[in-house]
Amino acid sequence: MTVNRVKGFEYLRQALTTASLLLMPDFKLPFKLYIDTSGDSLGSSLHQVKIMNDKPVEGPICFISSKIKSTELKYGESQMECLWLV
């Protein structure tokens, strides 16, 4: 392993073990939904902006993914992303 890889691993290990990865939802605040499609799968993440230490911080609340069914493979990218909203 190179020095950069070791440093990267240590950085990720520190980040994953010290901070909460998911935020608790606050239903009084607006949500942001990010959707992406690639090949044979769909993915999305629900985010929210909260004030932490007097700074706005956007963080994920949940992640969702799914395989695309064979009948849905003929859809265009925009149609796929709209499909995810349904």
C-alpha contacts under 8 A as a table, 3 or more apart, distances in Angstrom:
res1	aa1	res2	aa2	distance
1	M	5	R	6.21
1	M	6	V	6.70
2	T	5	R	5.25
2	T	6	V	6.39
3	V	6	V	5.17
3	V	7	K	6.16
4	N	7	K	5.07
4	N	8	G	6.02
5	R	8	G	4.97
5	R	9	F	6.06
6	V	9	F	5.07
6	V	10	E	6.13
7	K	10	E	5.11
7	K	11	Y	6.07
8	G	11	Y	5.07
8	G	12	L	6.21
9	F	12	L	5.18
9	F	13	R	6.05
10	E	13	R	5.05
10	E	14	Q	6.09
11	Y	14	Q	5.21
11	Y	15	A	6.19
12	L	15	A	5.04
12	L	16	L	5.97
13	R	16	L	5.21
13	R	17	T	6.09
14	Q	17	T	5.37
14	Q	18	T	6.02
15	A	18	T	5.61
15	A	19	A	6.10
16	L	19	A	6.28
16	L	20	S	7.67
16	L	21	L	7.26
20	S	23	L	7.18
21	L	59	G	7.93
21	L	60	P	7.38
22	L	59	G	6.85
22	L	60	P	5.38
22	L	61	I	5.08
22	L	62	C	6.75
23	L	48	Q	7.95
23	L	59	G	6.26
23	L	60	P	6.01
23	L	61	I	4.95
24	M	61	I	6.25
25	P	48	Q	7.33
25	P	61	I	6.33
26	D	29	L	5.74
27	F	30	P	7.35
29	L	48	Q	7.42
29	L	49	V	7.84
30	P	48	Q	6.67
30	P	49	V	7.83
31	F	46	L	6.83
31	F	47	H	5.80
31	F	48	Q	4.93
31	F	49	V	7.64
32	K	46	L	5.81
32	K	47	H	4.95
32	K	48	Q	5.93
33	L	44	S	6.98
33	L	45	S	5.94
33	L	46	L	4.70
33	L	47	H	6.24
34	Y	44	S	5.36
34	Y	45	S	5.32
34	Y	46	L	6.47
34	Y	47	H	7.81
35	I	42	L	7.55
35	I	43	G	5.88
35	I	44	S	4.35
35	I	45	S	6.79
35	I	81	E	6.40
35	I	84	W	7.59
36	D	42	L	5.98
36	D	43	G	5.33
36	D	44	S	6.19
36	D	81	E	6.67
37	T	40	D	7.73
37	T	41	S	5.96
37	T	42	L	4.48
37	T	43	G	6.24
37	T	77	E	6.95
37	T	80	M	6.87
37	T	81	E	6.61
38	S	41	S	5.70
38	S	42	L	6.54
40	D	67	K	5.95
40	D	68	I	5.19
40	D	69	K	7.98
40	D	73	L	7.17
41	S	65	S	7.18
41	S	66	S	5.65
41	S	67	K	4.29
41	S	68	I	5.05
42	L	65	S	5.55
42	L	66	S	5.31
42	L	67	K	6.30
42	L	68	I	6.71
42	L	80	M	7.80
42	L	81	E	7.75
42	L	84	W	7.24
43	G	63	F	7.55
43	G	64	I	5.72
43	G	65	S	4.17
43	G	66	S	6.47
44	S	63	F	5.89
44	S	64	I	5.31
44	S	65	S	6.32
45	S	60	P	6.55
45	S	61	I	7.38
45	S	62	C	5.71
45	S	63	F	4.43
45	S	64	I	6.25
46	L	60	P	5.76
46	L	61	I	5.48
46	L	62	C	5.44
46	L	63	F	6.58
47	H	58	E	6.59
47	H	59	G	5.42
47	H	60	P	4.25
47	H	61	I	5.38
47	H	62	C	7.40
48	Q	58	E	5.57
48	Q	59	G	5.79
48	Q	60	P	6.55
48	Q	61	I	6.99
49	V	56	P	6.22
49	V	57	V	5.40
49	V	58	E	4.14
49	V	59	G	6.47
50	K	56	P	5.53
50	K	57	V	5.36
50	K	58	E	6.31
50	K	59	G	7.88
51	I	54	D	5.76
51	I	55	K	5.26
51	I	56	P	4.44
51	I	57	V	5.97
52	M	55	K	5.33
52	M	56	P	6.29
52	M	57	V	6.40
60	P	63	F	7.49
68	I	72	E	6.21
68	I	73	L	6.63
69	K	72	E	5.29
69	K	73	L	6.65
70	S	73	L	5.39
71	T	74	K	6.84
72	E	75	Y	5.67
72	E	80	M	7.78
75	Y	79	Q	5.75
75	Y	80	M	6.02
76	G	79	Q	5.19
76	G	80	M	6.12
77	E	80	M	5.01
77	E	81	E	6.32
78	S	81	E	5.20
78	S	82	C	6.24
79	Q	82	C	5.02
79	Q	83	L	5.99
80	M	83	L	4.91
80	M	84	W	6.46
81	E	84	W	5.19
81	E	85	L	6.91
82	C	85	L	5.23
82	C	86	V	6.87
83	L	86	V	5.33
